[in-house]
């Protein structure tokens, strides 16, 4: 699906023209309270003089099914046919689900009904440069405490606004972590057994943008911030084709157990997973063969300059200050979602996963002296 990418330059001129030319009379904005600190809030305040705007922000960072049900109810009451999602992955995921469920039977559980495409459009305004949710067919919500993965091509936002000013309000740690998430998406998609020529082109383009712009992005330079938004979007397009691999399968428990950001955890895993796979290429499970996988790893190494790129970047960004305990290794190993491992190009058994986690722990012991986040 081709997305129309809008720019926030010149006081949102493109966005203003977009709404003026669309003849809309009502829009539904899914956002968090953080919108009140963004420059785009003033734009919507001015827009509300000519277009009815309904705001919905009653959801948590890990949105529940019940909050989506409430969102669908509010959306219908607003009599709108256009959704704007302003925020990170959670806000965009909620907006996606509201679109998908808006024409379903409200008397039945939405999760049990067939998804049927509708003509409701979404404009996504990502406020982090990491998840790439605005470019994917996936959404995550929680039902009775259990994670529900929603997938439908029809929920991919048709329009995206790159607003570099939104990134300037992020805490530095979140800027680092979300960037590492986009980097991990790019790496994992590139080596995935599901990769295609198209997905690998996306991956390489995203990696190049991240490598060339991360320092300016961390310094909140306008152009670099916009490039990082572009990189996250392109990386999202890559994983939309391939899905993620072992790097993500192994990172979730790190987040829940130690309270670190998702992207931070993914970076820690991939920094050791990539070198480990290079040295265990004989366990290749990609149908294209070991020679193909060897070329894939070599080219990725060429783009990154060397296999230590991510290790060195984590050290440079002071992201080794994590209190991972040796006694937690078994908990981490047993938490891994084996479904995600099926996309991995190198066979990973429990013994391999244990080794990778221990390498992360060893690296943290060596790297902790470099500072804290």
Secondary structure as UniProt FT lines:
FT   STRAND          4..7
FT   HELIX           9..22
FT   STRAND          26..31
FT   HELIX           33..37
FT   HELIX           40..47
FT   TURN            48..50
FT   STRAND          52..56
FT   HELIX           65..78
FT   STRAND          82..87
FT   HELIX           89..101
FT   TURN            102..103
FT   TURN            106..107
FT   HELIX           110..112
FT   STRAND          121..126
FT   HELIX           133..135
FT   STRAND          138..143
FT   TURN            144..145
FT   STRAND          146..151
FT   HELIX           153..155
FT   STRAND          159..162
FT   HELIX           164..167
FT   TURN            168..169
FT   HELIX           172..191
FT   TURN            193..194
FT   HELIX           197..218
FT   TURN            219..220
FT   HELIX           222..242
FT   HELIX           246..249
FT   TURN            250..251
FT   HELIX           252..258
FT   HELIX           262..279
FT   HELIX           281..283
FT   TURN            287..288
FT   HELIX           290..304
FT   TURN            307..308
FT   HELIX           309..316
FT   TURN            317..318
FT   HELIX           326..328
FT   HELIX           329..334
FT   HELIX           338..341
FT   TURN            342..343
FT   HELIX           350..367
FT   HELIX           368..370
//
